[in-house]
């Protein structure tokens, strides 16, 4: 498959110029069919065959293996979640907290990486420190200073508001040297750049399939490094969390599975497998190369005072200054161009994926 084959598989692209993948991507027909086929198998076939629950668990395990391979992780290091926010919250709720513990986050985190720490502040009295950036750039010496005495660092692999790539491996080393664990919001990475969680060295990483992977809603994933598992003491438990749900005394499952709870639909996970198949059939190098060429074309049409993202390529997220972001989004929607506004900075954000074309970019530049 090449990027234009993927474009042909996404029917909605016949109707709009879609440049909002960083929020959510429309799915190709093969992904929708995989999810639909899974529902039909669960309802029409499995009850008279292997049984509903064996079929359900089989899909979960197949997805776990597929995600692990895609992230270069081990199978027991992957938990299945519903979303990025769900994954971050599960980690936040499973770590032990005491009054005075310190969480550091950057000023470029999505609300999914902000709200859980506010809740822990209100519940346990933890301290929240904000590592300030320069439009998505982190000063290493400042990171060392802010992380001193911290217990957890939460940061994004690609910032959602500037599209910059943060130096995850380096910042992880700094955090670990300070005695802090590291949680990476990686949702803007899988599907547009190669991800090897082992190279990051982080303790936890979360993501979901409905953005750059072009997958369905409801299929998230959570990586827990083997050596970080012992730190987790989940506050919620269900039959998928434990080794034997019928034992007199429960024992949490080994690895990341201890963060799973109970029954959920297998359809999104079947769709996620198909989405990963699509992305891998094109190849991450091909995808990233095409995104780079298209974002270069977009940035060439923007003056320096309008372009808030780096002019040099870092990701498919391009932030553009706008006097009235909401009005700009609405005006472009009337021209069948889909982008989104941002709360900070006050701007609009364009997401360029491999299924986009030079014509898409040119139409956007003219409309802007």
N, C-alpha and C positions, 0 to 999 in steps of 0.2 A: 504494500500500500504506500502511496505517496500522499503529501498533504492535500492535493486536490481531490484524490479519491475520498479522503476523509470529509472534505467539504461536500462532495456529492452525496454523502451518507447522512448529512444533517439537513433535514427538510426546511427548517425555519430560515435557513440562510437564503432561501429563494425569496423571502419576504422582507428581510431587514439586513442592514449592515451591522453585524453583531460584533461589538468591541468591548465586551464586559465580562470576559471569561474569569477575571480575577474575583468577581462576585459569584458567578455560577455560569457554567457552560451549557448550551443546548447539547443534547446527546445524539450520537449517530444512531441510525436505525438498528444496527447490530446490537447495540447496548440495550435499547428498549426491548428488542425481541428477546434477548437473553433473560431480562427481568420478567417479561411476560411468560416466556416458556417455563421459567422456574415456578411461577405461580400455578400454571396449569399442571406441571409435574406434581407439585405438592398437593393439589386439590383433586386431580383426576387420576393420577397413576400411583403415587406412593401409598395411599391408604389400602390399595389392593395388592401392593407389591412389598417393598422392604419395610413399609410402615412410615408414618408421617415424621416421627421424631428421628429415626435413623437417616431419613432423607435430609431433614433439616440440619442435623449435626454434620452430615457429609458435606453439605454446601459450606457450612462454617469452616470446616477444616480445610477444604479445598481453597477457600478464599484466604485463609491464614497463610497457607503455603505459598499462594500466588503473591500476596503482598510481601511476605518475607523475602522471596526471591527478587522482587522488584526493588526492594530497599537494601539488598545485600545484608539482611539480618537472618537470624536463626528463627525457626518456626515458633519456638516457645517464647520468643521475645516480642511476639505480636499479639495484641488484643484487638478484637473487633468492637468498634463503637458506632455511634450514629453520626458524629460530626467532630470537627476540631474542638469546638467549645465543650462538647461532651467529654472528649479525651482529656483536655486540660483540667476540667472540673473533677474527673475521676482521680487524677494524680493529686490534685490539691487536697481532696478529701481523704486520700489514703496515706498521706505523709503525717507523721506526728508533729504537732505544733504546741509550743509553749509561749507564754507571754514574753515579748522581747525578741522572739525569733525575727529574722530579717529576710524579706523577699526583695530582690532587685529586679525591676523590669526596665525596658527602654521606653523612651517617650514615643516610640513608633509601634506600639502594640495595638492590635485590634481589641475591641471590648472583651473578646473571649479570653485575652491574656491580661485583662485588667480587673474585671469584676470578681473572679474567685479570690483574689488577694484582698480586696475590700471586705469581702465577707469574712475572711479569716482575721482581718484586723478587728472587725466588729465582734467576732465571736471569741477570739483567743487573745487579742491584744498584740498581734504581730506588728512589726514596723515595715512599711513599704518605702523603698528608696527608688527614685526614678533616675536612670542613667540617661542624661540628656545627650542628644545627638545634634550634629550639624547637618540638617536636612538628610537624615539617614546615614550619617557617617559617625563612627564612634572613635573617640580619642582613647588610645590604649592606656595611657597613664591615668586618665580619669576613670577608666573602667577598673583599674587596679585599686584606686582610692575608694570608689563607691562599693566595691565588692568586699572590702576588708570586713571580716566578721559576719558576712552574710551566710544564709542557710540555703538559699535557692536563687538561681538566676533564670528568669523567663525572657526569652527573646525570639525573634522571628528569623528564619533563614533568609527570606526576602521580605523587606518591609512593604506593608500593604499600601502605605501612603506616599512613598517615593520610588519604590521599585528597586532600591539598593540591595545588594547582597551583603549581609553581615559576615564577618570572619568567624564563623561558628567554632572551628577547631581551635583557633587562637584564644577566643573568649572562654571556651570551655576549659582550656588549660589554666587560664587566669582564675576562673571560678573554682576549679578543683584545688588549685594551690591555696585558695582562701578558705577551703573547707566547705564550699557550697556545691550543691547538686545543680544540674542544668536541665531545663525543660525547653525544648525547641518547638515553636509553632512553625511547622514546615509546610503548611497547606499550599503556599504559593509556589512550591518547588516541584513536587512530583508531576510529571507530564510536560514540563517545559525545560527542566534541567536534570541532569543525572544526579541521583541521590544515593550516597553510600553512608548509612548512618554510623557505620564503624569508623569511617574517616573523621566524622564529626567528634566522636568520643563522648557525646552527651549521654546523660542518664536516661532521658525520656525525649521522645519526639512524637508529635501528633500531626495528623493530616486527614484528608477526606477526598472522596472521588469526584465531587460535583464541580470542581473548578478545572484545572488544566488537564486532568485525566479524561474529561468529557464523560464522566460517569453519572449515575443517578443520585438523587438526594437520598440520604439515610445510610450511606456506607462510609463510615469513618474507620480510622485505624490508629493504633497507639503502640509505639515501640518502647519497651522497657529493657534496658541493658541487663544482662544476667546479673552483674554485680550490684545492680540497683534494686533488685527484686526484694531483698531482705529488708529494705527501708520502708516498704509499703505495708501498712496495717489498715486494710480497707474498712470503712465504716458501714459499708453495705455488703450484703452477702446474698447469694442465690445459688441455685443448683449448678450453674455453670462456673461458679467461683471456687468450688471445692472438689476434693478428690472423690468423696462419696457422700452424696446429699442425704443418704439414709442412715449414715452412721450415727451412733449415740453422741459422739463428739466430732464436730466438723474439723477438717484440716484444709486450709487454703491450697488451691492447685499450685503446682510449680509454675514459675514464670509469669508472664503477663496475663494469662488467663484468669488469675485471681481477681482481675478488675472487671471481668464480665459478670453479668447478673442472671438474666433469665431469657425467656422466649422473646424473639423478635423476628420480623419478616426476613426470610432468606433472599427475597427478590432483589433488593438493592445490592447484595453481595455478589449474586450471580451477574448482575449488571456491571459491577466493579471489575470482576474478572474479565468480562468482554471488553471493557474500556482499556484495561491494561494491555490486553491482546492488541487492540487498535494502535495504541501508542508504541508498543514494542515492534509492531509490524512496520511502522514508519521509521523508528529509530530516534533516540534522543538527540544524537548529533544532527540529524536532518532537521528535526523540529527546531532545535536551538538556532541553527544556522539560518533558517527561514525567518524566525522571529527577529533575529538580529538585523537581517536585511530590511525587513519591513519597518522595524522601529527606527532604523537609521533614516529611512525614507520619511517617516513621520516627523522626526526631529529636525530634518533638513527644512521642513516647512514651518518651523516655529522659531521665533526670535528668542534670544537668551532671556529676556525679561518675562517671557511666557512659559518657557520650559523650566519646570521645577525639579524634574528628575535629572540624573547625570546625562550629559550629552553622549558620552561614550556608553556603549551597550552594557547593561547588566541584567536586564530581564525584560519581559514583555509588558510590564507595567510602566506607563508613561503618564506623569502628572503634569497638568497644564493649568496655569493660573487663569482664573475667570472672575470678573467682577461680581457676577451673580451665578454661582455654580448651579443651583437648582433650576433657575430659569434657562441656563444654557442646556442642561440635560433635557428639559422639556421641549425646548426649541428644536434640538437635534432629533428628538423622538418624533416630532411632527414630520421630519424629513426621513424617517425610518432608519435612523442611526442610533444605536443603543450604546451609551456609555453611562458612567455614574458620577455623582458628586462625592466629595469628601468633607468630613467635618474639620479635619486639621491635617494639612493646611486647607484654607478655604479655596478649593480648586475642583477641577474635574479630573477623573482618571480614565485613561484609555487602556484597555487590555488587548494586546495583539497576540493572537495565537497563530499556529502554523496553517490553520484552515482559512485564515484571512488572506487577502490578495492586495496587490498594489492598487487596484481600483478601489478597494475598501478604504485604504489609507488616503488616497487622493480625494475621495468623496468627503471624508472627515475633515481634511485640511481645508477644503473649499468651504465647508459648512462652518468651521470655526472662524 
